[in-house]
Amino acid sequence: MELRREERESSQHQVSVWSLDPEGKIYVQEGQTLDISGAGACLRGLNRPLDPGAFIGVQNGSRRGRFKVIWSERNGQRAHQVGIERATSDANGPTRVLLVDDSRESVECRKPVLQALGYECSVASSSSAVFDGIENSDFDLVVLAHPLRDLDSMEILVGIRRSGNRAKTVLVSAHPHVHESLRSVSDGFVYAREPHSSFVAAIERALDRTPSKLLTTRSIHRHAVRVPFVVGVLRSGERTNLHGMSADLSERGIGGNIKSQLIPGEMVKVMFPLPNSPNDIQAYAIVRHRRGDFFGFEFVSIDDKSLEIIRSLCSVLPPLKAPQAAH
């Protein structure tokens, strides 16, 4: 028999349970606690079954929390009983979500679902509102609708990363085709057409996700390439462009001299011309290292066409004599 991690005590309280029905609609039912512990409870008296793995909102008077269904019995001695545990991200209080969306219809569709399941939800529809919210409030998660009419989704995601904010991000795309570079910058992804259950599941996966280490150390050849480049920095919703001159290039990043106060780990946008490209190459990158006025930038998001152009140029250039870790 499995040992319980925490002692439970018999305690009966009337509770309201908020969940999603099979059609994704909010369903509220009344139940009663049979026993409780510091991490969860056993519920009984529910007239509609709850599936293990589902996330629910439970309210007792003015107290409300978000829980995960661990087990559910429909028959036998424990028929109509449900075991629940408090969501990990909800342990220190309600999970705070910033919903970034400029569609009123979309907000009215998703916000009630989040609130019903126990999240605290705020809405932002402009770039300044997004960054004001991130700087002035302690959000756990940013849900970003894509595409937005007047906002660049990539700039918002990179700006959040660059700010050092610990909030996780979930991209909700109404577009049927989303490039992997955009998806890779977010912690979670879901299509807008998917049911609310998939939307909630994407949020919970993002909240539980351990941040990946962006900086890798795989060795790769660098090549001497001298071109002017621009580093775009997004700060509090305002873009600042810094100009410099490159010294080397690889398929993983670019390095060069620029007078700036950039700090290793910052997220930026880099733009530069190449002789074999009709348009400037654009990519999102992280500041890999700094030596005086020299900075190495590692690409974290670049489209396939631009990457092929860089590879094509590098293939005809001799490598630098002392290959180092990629930018």
Backbone torsions as a table, in degrees:
resi	resn	phi	psi	omega
1	MET	NA	135.2	-179.7
2	GLU	-70.6	134.6	179.4
3	LEU	-84.2	134.8	176.7
4	ARG	-73.8	141.8	-178.0
5	ARG	-77.4	-24.1	-177.8
6	GLU	-133.6	147.5	176.2
7	GLU	-70.4	139.7	176.3
8	ARG	-109.9	150.1	177.3
9	GLU	-128.0	144.1	179.0
10	SER	-67.0	127.2	-179.2
11	SER	-159.4	121.0	-175.2
12	GLN	-106.9	121.3	178.2
13	HIS	-138.3	141.8	173.5
14	GLN	-78.0	132.1	-178.8
15	VAL	-133.9	153.8	170.5
16	SER	-102.9	134.6	-177.3
17	VAL	-117.8	122.9	-178.4
18	TRP	-106.4	128.1	-179.8
19	SER	-147.1	178.9	176.6
20	LEU	-107.3	133.5	177.0
21	ASP	-81.5	175.7	-176.8
22	PRO	-57.2	-23.2	179.2
23	GLU	-90.5	1.8	179.0
24	GLY	85.2	9.6	178.8
25	LYS	-89.4	150.9	179.8
26	ILE	-71.1	131.2	179.0
27	TYR	-128.0	130.6	-178.8
28	VAL	-116.4	132.7	176.6
29	GLN	-140.1	157.0	-179.1
30	GLU	-97.4	143.6	178.1
31	GLY	-148.8	-170.2	-177.3
32	GLN	-144.4	139.6	174.9
33	THR	-75.4	140.7	175.8
34	LEU	-100.0	-42.4	171.8
35	ASP	-151.4	159.9	-177.2
36	ILE	-136.9	160.5	173.5
37	SER	-143.3	-178.9	179.4
38	GLY	-67.3	-21.2	-175.6
39	ALA	-106.0	-18.9	-175.7
40	GLY	-172.2	-157.6	-176.3
41	ALA	-162.4	166.9	170.9
42	CYS	-111.6	127.0	-179.3
43	LEU	-108.7	152.4	175.1
44	ARG	-143.7	167.6	175.5
45	GLY	83.2	12.5	179.4
46	LEU	-81.3	135.4	-177.1
47	ASN	-89.1	-9.8	176.2
48	ARG	-126.6	130.1	-175.9
49	PRO	-67.8	151.4	175.8
50	LEU	-116.0	135.9	-176.4
51	ASP	-86.7	138.6	175.1
52	PRO	-54.1	137.6	-178.0
53	GLY	97.0	-16.7	-179.6
54	ALA	-74.3	147.9	174.9
55	PHE	-101.8	136.5	-175.1
56	ILE	-134.3	159.4	172.0
57	GLY	-104.0	133.8	-178.9
58	VAL	-124.4	128.9	-177.6
59	GLN	-124.3	131.8	175.8
60	ASN	-127.6	100.3	-175.2
61	GLY	66.6	-124.4	178.9
62	SER	-90.7	-4.8	-178.7
63	ARG	-91.0	133.7	-177.4
64	ARG	-141.8	144.2	179.8
65	GLY	-149.0	168.0	179.1
66	ARG	-108.8	129.7	-174.4
67	PHE	-131.3	158.9	175.7
68	LYS	-112.4	134.4	178.1
69	VAL	-75.5	121.2	-178.2
70	ILE	-94.3	-43.3	177.8
71	TRP	-147.6	157.2	-179.6
72	SER	-147.2	129.3	179.7
73	GLU	-112.9	129.0	179.5
74	ARG	-107.7	-16.6	-178.7
75	ASN	-136.8	172.0	175.6
76	GLY	82.0	-162.3	-173.8
77	GLN	-64.6	-30.1	-179.2
78	ARG	-107.1	32.1	-179.7
79	ALA	-57.4	138.3	177.7
80	HIS	68.2	21.0	174.3
81	GLN	-106.6	150.0	-176.6
82	VAL	-137.0	132.3	175.5
83	GLY	-99.9	129.9	-177.6
84	ILE	-128.9	152.6	174.5
85	GLU	-130.5	143.7	179.6
86	ARG	-64.1	136.7	177.2
87	ALA	-58.7	137.1	-176.3
88	THR	-55.3	-44.2	-177.2
89	SER	-72.6	-7.7	-178.8
90	ASP	-101.3	3.0	-172.0
91	ALA	-63.7	-34.2	-177.1
92	ASN	-103.1	19.3	-179.5
93	GLY	129.3	170.9	-177.9
94	PRO	-57.7	140.3	176.3
95	THR	-71.3	124.6	-176.0
96	ARG	-95.2	125.2	-175.3
97	VAL	-119.3	133.1	172.4
98	LEU	-104.5	115.8	-178.9
99	LEU	-96.2	112.3	-177.8
100	VAL	-101.1	108.8	-174.3
101	ASP	-160.6	138.3	178.1
102	ASP	-106.8	12.6	176.9
103	SER	-106.8	116.8	-179.5
104	ARG	-61.8	-39.1	-179.8
105	GLU	-62.6	-42.7	179.7
106	SER	-65.6	-42.3	178.6
107	VAL	-61.9	-44.7	-179.0
108	GLU	-67.3	-18.3	178.0
109	CYS	-84.5	-42.5	-172.1
110	ARG	-94.2	-34.9	-176.1
111	LYS	-59.4	-47.1	179.0
112	PRO	-59.9	-33.5	178.8
113	VAL	-65.2	-46.1	179.6
114	LEU	-62.2	-44.2	-179.2
115	GLN	-66.2	-39.2	-179.3
116	ALA	-62.9	-34.3	-177.3
117	LEU	-89.3	6.1	171.6
118	GLY	101.6	4.7	175.8
119	TYR	-83.8	149.1	168.5
120	GLU	-91.6	126.3	-170.0
121	CYS	-124.5	129.3	172.4
122	SER	-120.4	160.3	-175.9
123	VAL	-124.3	140.0	173.9
124	ALA	-134.8	140.3	-178.0
125	SER	-126.8	4.9	177.9
126	SER	-134.0	159.5	-179.1
127	SER	-60.7	-44.1	-179.3
128	SER	-63.6	-39.3	179.3
129	ALA	-65.6	-36.7	178.6
130	VAL	-61.6	-51.8	-174.9
131	PHE	-75.7	-29.8	172.8
132	ASP	-63.0	-42.9	179.3
133	GLY	-63.7	-41.5	-179.1
134	ILE	-67.6	-39.9	-177.5
135	GLU	-74.6	-33.2	-171.8
136	ASN	-104.2	-6.5	-179.3
137	SER	-133.7	153.0	-176.4
138	ASP	-97.1	76.2	179.8
139	PHE	-80.7	143.6	176.5
140	ASP	-89.7	-24.8	-172.5
141	LEU	-151.6	141.3	172.9
142	VAL	-117.5	121.1	175.9
143	VAL	-100.2	116.3	-173.8
144	LEU	-111.9	117.3	175.2
145	ALA	-74.1	146.2	-179.1
146	HIS	-142.9	134.1	-3.1
147	PRO	-85.4	162.5	175.6
148	LEU	-110.2	151.5	-173.9
149	ARG	-65.0	-47.5	-172.2
150	ASP	-117.5	10.7	-177.4
151	LEU	-125.8	141.9	175.6
152	ASP	-90.5	115.7	-176.0
153	SER	-58.1	-42.3	-179.4
154	MET	-64.0	-41.6	179.9
155	GLU	-63.7	-38.2	178.1
156	ILE	-64.0	-48.2	-178.3
157	LEU	-63.3	-44.5	179.9
158	VAL	-67.5	-38.7	178.2
159	GLY	-61.0	-38.4	177.9
160	ILE	-65.5	-44.6	178.5
161	ARG	-61.4	-46.0	-175.5
162	ARG	-64.6	-32.8	-177.0
163	SER	-66.2	-14.6	-177.5
164	GLY	82.9	2.0	179.2
165	ASN	-65.7	140.5	-176.9
166	ARG	-87.0	1.9	-179.3
167	ALA	-61.7	136.0	173.6
168	LYS	-79.0	161.4	-177.9
169	THR	-128.7	141.5	174.7
170	VAL	-128.0	126.8	178.7
171	LEU	-96.1	125.7	178.6
172	VAL	-112.7	105.9	-171.2
173	SER	-100.7	127.1	172.8
174	ALA	-87.9	-10.6	179.3
175	HIS	-87.7	135.9	-176.1
176	PRO	-71.0	-20.1	-178.3
177	HIS	-125.7	118.2	-179.7
178	VAL	-124.2	125.1	-177.7
179	HIS	-64.7	144.8	-177.8
180	GLU	-59.9	-29.1	-180.0
181	SER	-62.5	-35.1	178.6
182	LEU	-74.8	-41.5	179.9
183	ARG	-65.6	-32.2	-175.6
184	SER	-70.5	-20.8	-178.4
185	VAL	-83.1	-18.8	-179.9
186	SER	-96.4	162.1	179.7
187	ASP	-87.3	-18.2	-179.3
188	GLY	-152.7	156.3	-177.9
189	PHE	-144.5	142.2	175.0
190	VAL	-156.0	146.0	176.0
191	TYR	-81.1	144.3	-177.9
192	ALA	-62.5	-27.0	-177.9
193	ARG	-76.2	-14.1	-178.0
194	GLU	-73.0	156.4	-177.5
195	PRO	-65.7	162.9	-179.0
196	HIS	-58.8	-31.1	179.8
197	SER	-63.0	-37.5	177.5
198	SER	-70.9	-36.5	176.7
199	PHE	-60.6	-47.6	179.8
200	VAL	-65.9	-40.6	179.7
201	ALA	-62.2	-39.2	178.3
202	ALA	-64.3	-38.9	177.5
203	ILE	-62.7	-47.0	-177.4
204	GLU	-66.6	-36.8	177.0
205	ARG	-64.6	-39.6	179.1
206	ALA	-65.7	-41.6	-179.7
207	LEU	-64.6	-32.2	-179.2
208	ASP	-88.4	-6.7	-173.1
209	ARG	-73.8	133.0	173.4
210	THR	-82.1	126.2	-178.3
211	PRO	-54.9	134.9	179.4
212	SER	-78.1	152.5	178.0
213	LYS	-82.1	111.5	-175.3
214	LEU	-72.4	-31.1	-174.4
215	LEU	-89.0	115.1	178.9
216	THR	-106.1	167.7	-175.4
217	THR	-123.8	21.8	-179.9
218	ARG	-66.5	129.4	-179.8
219	SER	-71.3	142.4	179.8
220	ILE	-156.2	148.2	-178.4
221	HIS	-70.5	138.5	172.2
222	ARG	-109.3	154.9	-175.8
223	HIS	-130.6	142.5	-179.1
224	ALA	-70.4	113.7	178.4
225	VAL	-137.6	119.5	-177.6
226	ARG	-112.8	105.0	178.0
227	VAL	-142.0	152.9	174.2
228	PRO	-68.7	142.6	176.5
229	PHE	-138.7	159.0	-177.7
230	VAL	-121.9	134.9	176.2
231	VAL	-111.4	117.3	178.6
232	GLY	-95.6	125.1	-179.7
233	VAL	-115.4	128.4	179.6
234	LEU	-102.4	115.5	-178.5
235	ARG	-128.7	117.2	180.0
236	SER	53.9	38.5	176.9
237	GLY	84.3	-4.1	-179.4
238	GLU	-109.0	133.2	-178.6
239	ARG	-93.4	135.3	174.4
240	THR	-122.0	129.1	178.9
241	ASN	-102.8	129.4	179.3
242	LEU	-115.2	135.6	-173.5
243	HIS	-109.1	141.6	179.8
244	GLY	-154.4	-170.7	-179.9
245	MET	-129.4	127.6	-177.4
246	SER	-75.5	160.1	176.7
247	ALA	-124.2	-31.2	179.9
248	ASP	-150.7	161.9	-175.6
249	LEU	-147.8	144.8	171.6
250	SER	-146.8	175.3	177.8
251	GLU	-69.0	-10.0	-179.6
252	ARG	-100.2	-17.5	-178.2
253	GLY	174.4	-173.7	-177.9
254	ILE	-137.2	147.8	178.4
255	GLY	-130.5	147.8	179.8
256	GLY	-177.4	179.8	-178.0
257	ASN	-98.4	135.1	179.7
258	ILE	-156.2	135.8	178.7
259	LYS	-85.5	109.0	-171.2
260	SER	-161.9	165.4	176.0
261	GLN	-108.6	27.7	178.8
262	LEU	-62.3	146.4	-177.3
263	ILE	-116.1	137.2	176.2
264	PRO	-51.3	132.1	-177.0
265	GLY	104.7	-14.5	179.5
266	GLU	-72.7	149.4	176.9
267	MET	-99.8	134.0	-177.4
268	VAL	-141.9	172.8	171.8
269	LYS	-114.3	130.2	179.9
270	VAL	-113.1	141.8	-179.3
271	MET	-137.0	131.9	-177.8
272	PHE	-159.1	148.0	177.0
273	PRO	-85.1	155.1	171.6
274	LEU	-134.2	148.3	-175.7
275	PRO	-63.5	-23.2	-179.9
276	ASN	-100.7	15.8	-179.9
277	SER	-125.8	130.3	179.2
278	PRO	-71.3	-21.5	-179.3
279	ASN	-126.4	159.6	177.4
280	ASP	-62.1	141.5	172.4
281	ILE	-76.7	136.6	177.8
282	GLN	-129.0	136.7	-179.6
283	ALA	-155.3	153.2	171.0
284	TYR	-94.4	140.3	-172.8
285	ALA	-144.9	165.8	175.3
286	ILE	-114.8	141.8	177.5
287	VAL	-69.6	111.5	-173.6
288	ARG	-81.1	-45.6	-180.0
289	HIS	-159.7	168.1	178.6
290	ARG	-140.9	134.5	171.8
291	ARG	-132.4	97.0	-175.3
292	GLY	65.5	-120.7	177.7
293	ASP	-92.8	3.9	179.0
294	PHE	-95.2	131.3	179.9
295	PHE	-126.1	142.9	172.0
296	GLY	-108.3	129.3	-178.6
297	PHE	-115.4	127.2	177.6
298	GLU	-102.4	127.1	179.7
299	PHE	-65.9	133.4	172.7
300	VAL	-115.8	-14.7	178.6
301	SER	-155.0	114.6	179.7
302	ILE	-148.9	141.9	-176.5
303	ASP	-77.0	159.4	-174.4
304	ASP	-61.1	-38.5	-178.3
305	LYS	-63.8	-44.7	179.6
306	SER	-64.8	-38.8	179.8
307	LEU	-64.2	-39.6	178.6
308	GLU	-66.5	-35.6	177.6
309	ILE	-64.3	-43.6	178.6
310	ILE	-63.6	-44.9	179.4
311	ARG	-62.0	-39.4	-179.3
312	SER	-63.6	-42.7	178.6
313	LEU	-66.9	-45.6	-177.6
314	CYS	-64.3	-28.2	-177.0
315	SER	-67.7	-20.7	-179.3
316	VAL	-105.7	4.5	179.6
317	LEU	-108.9	143.6	177.3
318	PRO	-71.6	145.2	177.7
319	PRO	-71.3	155.1	173.1
320	LEU	-63.3	152.5	-171.2
321	LYS	-64.3	-32.4	-176.0
322	ALA	-120.9	82.4	179.3
323	PRO	-57.2	136.9	177.8
324	GLN	-123.0	179.9	178.1
325	ALA	-58.5	147.9	179.9
326	ALA	-58.9	151.0	179.1
327	HIS	-61.7	NA	NA
